[in-house]
Amino acid sequence: MTSLVRIYDLATDATETVFETDRLIEAPNWTPDGTALIVNGDGLLFRLPLDAPRLDRIDTGDLSQLNNDHGLSPDGTRLAISDKTRNGMSEIYTLSVSGGSPEALGAPLPAYWHGWSPDGAALAYAGRRDGIFQICTMPASGGDETIVTGGFDHCDGPDYTPDGRWIWFNGEKDGSVDLWRIPVSGGAPERMTDDERVNWFPHPSPDGAHVLYVAFEAGTEGHPRDRDVELRLIPAEGGAPRTLLSLFGGQGTINVPCWSPDARRFAFVSYARP
C-alpha cells in the first residue's frame, strides 16, 4: 500500500504530491489557516503540516478506531470525528483541534460525520435509520436529530454550501447514484447529476462556485477503494460536469471536505496500483 497525498490547483490544472507513505492514509481536510491537512490512517488522526510534511499524531484519547469521516469546525478550533471504539458502531465525537478528550455528540448509532454548517451551529452526517442510510443533522452541542432525507435507497456524504442554504449529498434511487441537494430550511431534494456514473461525496467550494466529487465507473456498488475513478467539478447551480483528472483511488480519496480556504486548490489521496 502506497498512499499519495496530493494537491490540485484549479488555475493551472497542475497536481503536486506533497506526501508519500507506505501506510494507508485517507480523507484530507484543509485547515482554515491554510497551513496543514488533517488525515486519518490505521484508526488514528494526524496533522500533516505543508511546510514540512510529516504525520503528527493528534491525541484522540481512548478512541483508536477512527474511520475516514472527520473534519474541522469553521473557526478551526474543533474537530469532528467518527469512531467505533466504545460501542462497536461508528459514533460522532468532537474535540479540540489540538487533541484531548473527545465528547460524544449523542446521535443514534451508527452515525458518520460529513459536514459542519458554516456558522458552526450544526453537524450533518449519514446514519442508518430503520435499515436505510439517511442524511441527518443535529446541533453541534448535541440535541434532537433531524432526518432530512426520505424516499432514497441509500444516502451519504452530506456537505453544506458556504452560504448555509443547502446540503449536498449523494443519493441512490432506482439503481442510480447521483448528487442531490436539499434546502437546509426544509423542502424537496433537487437532483444535480444524471448520468451513468456512480457519483459520491460532493464538496461545495468555499467561494460557492463549484462542487467537487468523485465519480466511480458505472455499475460500482458502494464506494470501494482501489478503483479507477474520476474527480469531477460541477457548477454550484448545476450543469455539465468537468473531469479534472483520473486516478486510482475511491474510498479515502475525498470522503470529507478537502478545499483550501481560498477555493483555489483541493487536497486528495490516490494510491499506487498493487
WOWOFEN-V12382 format. One line per field, one symbol per residue. ss: DSSP state (a for helix, b for strand, c for the rest). psi: psi as a letter, one per 40 degrees, with the letter a starting at -180 (. if undefined). A space follows every 50 residues. Layout:
# WOWOFEN-V12382
ss->???
psi->???
This chain:
# WOWOFEN-V12382
ss->ccbbbbbbbccccbbbbbbbbccccbbbbbcccccbbbbbbccbbbbbbc cccccbbccccccccbccccbbcccccbbbbbbcccccccbbbbbbcccc ccbbccccccbbbbbbcccccbbbbbbbbccbbbbbbbbccccccbbccc cccbbbbbbbcccccbbbbbbbbccbbbbbbbbccccccbbccccccbbb bbbbcccccbbbbbbbccccccccccbbbbbbbbbccccccbbbbbbbbc ccccccccbcccccbbbbbbbccc
psi->hhhhhihhhddefihhhehhieihiighihideeeiihiihfeiiihghd dghihhhhhfbehefiafgiiiideeeihhihieddeeihihiiiideia hihhdeiiiihhidihideediiiihihhfehhihiiiideiahihheii eidhiifihiieeedihiihhhhfehhiiiihhdeiaiihheigaeihhi ghhhideedihiihhiihehhagiifihiihihiideiahihhdiiihbb hedfdiheiideediiiihiiii.
